Amino acid sequence: MTSPQPNTAAPAEAAKRVNLFNLDLAAMQYYFASVGEKPFRAQQVIKWIHQQGIRDLDAMTNLSKSLRDTLKQTTCMDIPEIALEHASKDGTYKWLLRLKEGNCIEAVYIPEGDRGTLCVSSQVGCALNCSFCATGAQGFNRDLSTAEIIGQVWQAQHSLLKNGLGKVTNVVMMGMGEPLLNFDNVLRAMNLMVNDFAYGLSKYKVTLSTSGLVPKMYELRDKSDVALAVSLHAPNDELRNELVPLNKKYPLKVLLQACKDYFKDKTGKRYVTMEYVMLDGVNDTPTHARQLITILQGIPAKVNLIPFNPFPNTKYKRSSPEAIDRFRQILMKSGLNTMTRKTRGDDIDAACGQLAGDFKDRTRRRERNEKAAIDGHSRT
């Protein structure tokens, strides 16, 4: 893999450059048209960047020298750089990726047989505040650009290749952040993931996970064919309001109708994955299981039970294996396709719900949470 060219332009000039990693095929074609080039140049450059892993314009030998010179003057190829990487004893990999302003985000790779799933972040932190999630507890800074999202895939793919550790076959937008709150940048990044000139992933193997931003779920349905997962976590509004505060704006009746509509009129039998984190004594009783069966009737859904992964200062505990198995058996007997997700990477804080990154929290939520934890300890 060729090393990236150094950017020696002055800061003001560099800020005006077009970052080629921000462009999906349509945007790349528009860019080349704007500089008087044919649309097929977009396919060539996307292949070089995303398939070949090339960030050196001089190595793009099917481009004329004059075009390469133009690109050198008007574009850049900036993506997050790997700051740290950690390997779990179970084969899971986590990367800490540094952004230009110094904030850091996290991406996680989970190998399982012939499948290699990459969990990708969409925001620096998360603007939502789900009570059981480490990312939400850390607060929020900003949205990621398309380049910063697809750059995680690029870095992971080539880091894995370099170290002989497999390849990315599946991508889940389940890392830091709520993807639908950063809709346009996430959509362009996913367009590249499924584009045959870029990563060529199947629409069935790219999954967006949302806490339930209903209007954007309908927009996603109209603009993309990727798979959908919903962070459900509760079978009634009262409990979900506590666990997922967004539910107060888009309650279960509205959310589940959007789930029912998501794959309507689309080809093939497809299911919305309902993610359900198992919290001891909170949402894991047989009564909760039966409530879940009731609300999912008529919805093309499968259920993914997720053992809770603890993080500092959380008030929740993981459900016992017996409680999780009992819950699963009740759902299965009703005909609901249900699986229990294996806990992977928890020894390096890479498990579901544990991603936190390293960034400046603009919301001061982290500060308030830490103060509350200190106050709580001092009273005990």
C-alpha positions in Angstrom: 0.0 0.0 0.0 1.4 3.4 -1.0 1.9 6.0 1.6 -0.3 9.1 1.4 1.2 12.2 -0.1 2.0 14.9 2.4 -0.2 18.0 2.2 2.1 21.0 2.0 -0.5 23.5 1.2 -1.1 26.5 3.5 -4.0 25.9 5.9 -6.4 28.3 4.1 -5.7 26.7 0.7 -6.0 23.2 2.1 -9.4 24.0 3.6 -10.7 24.7 0.1 -9.6 21.3 -1.2 -12.2 18.7 -2.0 -11.7 15.6 0.1 -12.1 12.7 -2.3 -13.1 10.4 0.7 -16.2 12.6 1.1 -17.5 11.6 -2.3 -19.7 8.7 -3.3 -20.0 7.8 -6.9 -22.6 10.4 -7.8 -20.7 13.1 -6.0 -17.4 12.0 -7.6 -19.0 12.1 -11.1 -20.3 15.6 -10.4 -16.8 16.7 -9.2 -15.1 15.4 -12.4 -17.7 17.1 -14.6 -17.0 20.4 -12.8 -13.3 20.1 -13.8 -14.2 19.2 -17.4 -13.5 15.4 -17.2 -15.7 12.5 -18.2 -17.8 10.7 -15.6 -15.9 7.4 -15.9 -13.0 9.1 -14.1 -15.0 8.8 -10.9 -15.1 5.0 -11.2 -11.3 4.9 -11.8 -10.5 7.0 -8.8 -13.0 5.2 -6.5 -11.4 1.9 -7.5 -7.9 3.2 -6.7 -8.9 4.7 -3.3 -11.3 2.1 -1.9 -10.4 -1.2 -3.7 -6.6 -0.8 -4.1 -6.1 1.3 -1.0 -4.1 3.9 -2.9 -3.8 7.5 -1.6 -0.9 8.5 -3.8 -2.1 10.3 -7.0 1.1 9.5 -8.9 0.3 5.8 -8.5 -3.0 6.2 -10.3 -1.5 5.3 -13.6 -4.6 5.3 -15.8 -5.1 9.1 -15.1 -3.3 11.5 -17.3 -0.4 13.6 -15.7 -2.4 16.8 -16.3 -5.4 15.3 -14.4 -3.2 14.1 -11.6 -1.7 17.6 -11.4 -5.2 19.1 -11.2 -6.1 16.7 -8.4 -3.0 17.5 -6.5 -3.9 21.2 -6.6 -7.6 20.9 -5.8 -8.2 17.7 -3.7 -7.0 15.9 -0.6 -7.5 12.4 0.8 -7.8 13.0 4.5 -9.2 10.2 6.8 -8.9 9.5 10.6 -5.5 8.0 11.4 -5.0 5.0 13.7 -3.9 6.2 17.2 -4.1 2.9 19.0 -5.3 -0.7 18.3 -6.1 -3.4 20.7 -6.6 -7.1 20.2 -8.9 -9.1 22.4 -8.2 -12.7 23.4 -11.3 -13.8 21.4 -9.9 -12.2 18.1 -11.9 -9.0 18.3 -9.9 -5.8 17.2 -10.6 -2.3 18.3 -9.1 0.8 16.8 -8.9 4.3 18.3 -8.9 6.7 15.4 -7.7 10.3 15.8 -9.5 13.1 14.0 -7.9 16.3 12.8 -8.9 18.4 15.8 -7.7 15.7 18.2 -10.9 14.0 19.2 -10.9 10.2 18.9 -13.5 7.7 17.8 -13.6 3.9 18.0 -14.3 1.1 15.4 -14.4 -2.6 16.2 -13.8 -5.7 14.0 -15.4 -9.0 15.1 -14.3 -12.2 13.2 -16.7 -15.2 13.2 -15.9 -18.0 10.8 -15.9 -16.7 7.2 -17.6 -13.4 8.3 -15.7 -10.3 9.5 -18.0 -7.6 10.9 -16.9 -4.1 11.3 -18.7 -1.8 13.8 -18.5 1.8 12.5 -19.1 5.1 14.4 -21.2 7.9 12.9 -20.7 10.7 15.5 -18.1 11.8 18.0 -20.0 10.6 21.0 -23.8 10.5 20.9 -26.4 13.2 21.0 -28.9 10.8 22.6 -28.7 9.6 26.2 -29.7 6.0 26.4 -29.3 5.1 30.0 -27.5 1.8 29.5 -24.9 2.9 26.9 -21.3 4.0 27.6 -21.2 6.2 24.5 -24.3 8.2 25.6 -22.8 8.7 29.1 -19.7 10.3 27.5 -21.7 13.1 25.8 -21.5 14.5 22.3 -19.1 16.6 20.2 -20.1 16.6 16.5 -21.2 14.6 13.5 -18.6 12.7 11.5 -18.0 13.6 7.8 -18.4 11.0 5.1 -14.6 10.7 4.9 -14.4 10.1 8.6 -17.0 7.3 8.4 -15.8 5.5 5.3 -12.2 6.2 6.5 -12.9 3.7 9.4 -13.7 1.0 6.8 -10.6 1.9 4.7 -8.3 1.9 7.8 -9.7 -1.4 9.1 -9.6 -3.1 5.8 -6.0 -2.3 5.1 -4.8 -2.8 8.7 -6.4 -6.3 8.7 -4.8 -7.1 5.3 -1.4 -5.9 6.4 -1.5 -8.1 9.5 -3.1 -11.1 7.8 -6.2 -11.0 10.1 -9.0 -11.4 7.5 -11.2 -8.9 5.8 -14.3 -6.9 6.3 -17.4 -8.8 4.9 -20.1 -7.0 6.9 -20.5 -3.5 8.2 -22.8 -2.4 11.0 -23.5 1.2 11.8 -23.7 0.4 15.5 -20.6 2.2 16.8 -20.5 5.6 18.5 -23.5 7.8 17.7 -27.0 7.7 16.2 -26.5 7.3 12.4 -29.8 8.8 11.4 -28.9 12.1 13.1 -26.1 12.3 10.6 -28.2 11.1 7.7 -26.5 12.6 4.6 -22.9 11.7 5.6 -23.9 8.2 6.7 -25.9 7.6 3.5 -22.9 8.6 1.2 -20.6 6.3 3.3 -23.0 3.4 2.9 -23.3 4.1 -0.8 -19.6 3.5 -1.0 -19.8 0.4 1.1 -22.2 -1.3 -1.4 -20.8 0.2 -4.6 -19.1 -2.4 -6.8 -16.3 0.1 -7.6 -15.6 0.6 -3.9 -16.2 -2.2 -1.3 -18.8 -4.1 -3.1 -20.7 -5.3 0.0 -24.2 -6.8 -0.4 -27.1 -4.6 0.8 -27.9 -7.5 3.2 -24.5 -7.1 4.8 -24.6 -3.4 5.6 -26.8 -2.7 8.6 -27.9 0.6 10.1 -28.9 0.6 13.7 -31.2 3.4 15.0 -32.7 4.2 18.4 -35.9 5.1 16.5 -35.7 8.4 14.6 -38.9 7.6 12.7 -39.0 10.3 10.0 -35.4 9.5 9.0 -36.3 5.8 8.9 -38.8 6.5 6.2 -36.3 8.6 4.3 -33.7 5.8 4.6 -36.3 3.3 3.2 -36.8 5.6 0.2 -33.0 6.2 -0.5 -31.3 3.0 0.4 -31.7 -0.8 0.5 -29.4 -1.5 3.5 -30.6 -3.7 6.4 -32.2 -2.1 9.4 -31.7 -2.8 13.1 -33.7 -1.0 15.8 -32.5 -0.5 19.4 -35.8 -1.6 21.0 -34.7 -2.8 24.5 -38.2 -2.6 26.1 -41.7 -4.0 25.3 -43.7 -1.0 26.6 -43.5 2.8 26.5 -43.1 3.4 30.2 -39.9 1.3 30.4 -38.6 2.4 27.0 -39.0 6.1 28.0 -36.5 5.3 30.8 -34.0 3.3 28.7 -34.3 5.2 25.4 -35.5 8.8 26.0 -36.1 9.3 22.2 -39.2 7.1 22.8 -41.0 10.1 24.4 -40.9 11.7 20.9 -41.5 8.6 18.8 -43.4 6.0 21.0 -43.6 2.4 20.2 -46.8 2.5 18.2 -45.2 5.0 15.8 -41.8 3.3 15.8 -43.2 -0.2 15.1 -45.4 1.1 12.3 -42.2 2.4 10.7 -40.6 -1.0 11.1 -43.6 -2.7 9.5 -43.4 -0.3 6.6 -39.6 -0.4 6.1 -39.3 -3.4 3.7 -42.9 -3.1 2.3 -43.0 -3.4 -1.5 -39.2 -4.3 -1.6 -38.1 -7.5 -3.2 -37.1 -10.5 -1.1 -38.1 -11.6 2.4 -36.3 -9.2 4.7 -36.5 -8.7 8.5 -35.9 -5.7 10.8 -33.6 -6.8 13.6 -34.9 -5.8 17.0 -31.9 -5.3 19.4 -32.8 -6.0 23.0 -30.1 -5.5 25.7 -30.7 -7.8 28.7 -30.8 -5.9 32.0 -31.1 -7.8 35.2 -34.4 -7.3 36.8 -35.3 -4.4 34.4 -36.5 -5.9 31.2 -35.8 -9.6 31.3 -38.8 -11.3 33.0 -41.2 -13.7 31.3 -43.8 -10.9 31.4 -41.6 -8.7 29.4 -41.1 -11.5 26.9 -44.8 -12.0 26.4 -45.3 -8.2 26.0 -42.6 -8.2 23.4 -44.3 -11.0 21.5 -47.5 -9.0 21.5 -46.1 -5.8 20.1 -44.1 -7.5 17.4 -47.1 -9.3 15.9 -47.4 -8.6 12.2 -43.9 -7.1 11.9 -41.3 -8.8 9.8 -38.8 -9.0 12.7 -36.1 -11.1 14.3 -34.9 -10.5 17.8 -31.2 -10.2 18.9 -30.8 -10.5 22.6 -27.7 -8.7 23.8 -26.2 -9.5 27.3 -25.5 -6.1 28.9 -21.9 -5.0 28.9 -21.0 -3.0 32.0 -19.1 0.3 32.1 -17.9 2.5 34.9 -20.7 4.1 37.1 -23.6 2.3 35.4 -26.5 1.3 37.6 -27.4 -1.8 35.5 -26.3 -5.4 35.7 -26.2 -8.1 33.1 -29.1 -10.6 33.2 -28.1 -14.1 34.2 -27.6 -16.7 31.5 -30.6 -18.6 32.9 -32.8 -15.5 32.6 -31.6 -14.8 29.0 -32.2 -18.4 28.0 -35.7 -18.4 29.5 -36.5 -15.2 27.7 -35.2 -16.6 24.4 -37.2 -19.8 24.8 -40.5 -17.9 25.3 -39.9 -15.9 22.2 -38.9 -18.9 20.1 -41.9 -20.9 21.2 -44.1 -18.0 19.9 -42.5 -18.3 16.4 -40.1 -15.3 16.8 -36.7 -15.9 15.3 -34.5 -15.1 18.2 -30.7 -15.4 18.9 -28.5 -14.4 21.8 -25.5 -12.3 20.7 -22.1 -13.6 21.9 -20.3 -11.1 24.1 -17.1 -10.3 22.2 -14.2 -8.0 23.0 -15.4 -7.1 26.5 -11.8 -7.4 27.8 -10.8 -4.4 25.7 -14.0 -2.5 26.2 -15.1 -3.3 22.6 -18.3 -5.0 23.3 -21.8 -3.7 22.4 -22.6 -0.6 24.4 -19.0 -0.1 25.6 -17.5 2.2 22.9 -16.6 5.6 24.4 -13.7 7.1 22.4 -11.7 10.1 23.6 -13.2 13.5 22.9 -14.3 16.8 24.3 -17.9 16.6 25.4 -19.8 19.7 24.3 -22.9 18.8 26.3 -21.2 18.5 29.7 -23.1 15.2 30.2 -19.9 13.4 31.1 -19.1 15.9 33.7 -22.6 15.7 35.2 -22.5 11.9 35.2 -19.1 11.8 36.9 -20.3 14.3 39.5 -23.4 12.2 40.2 -21.3 9.1 40.6 -19.0 10.8 43.1 -22.0 12.2 45.0 -23.5 8.7 45.1 -20.4 7.1 46.4 -20.0 9.8 49.1 -23.5 9.0 50.4 -22.8 5.3 50.7 
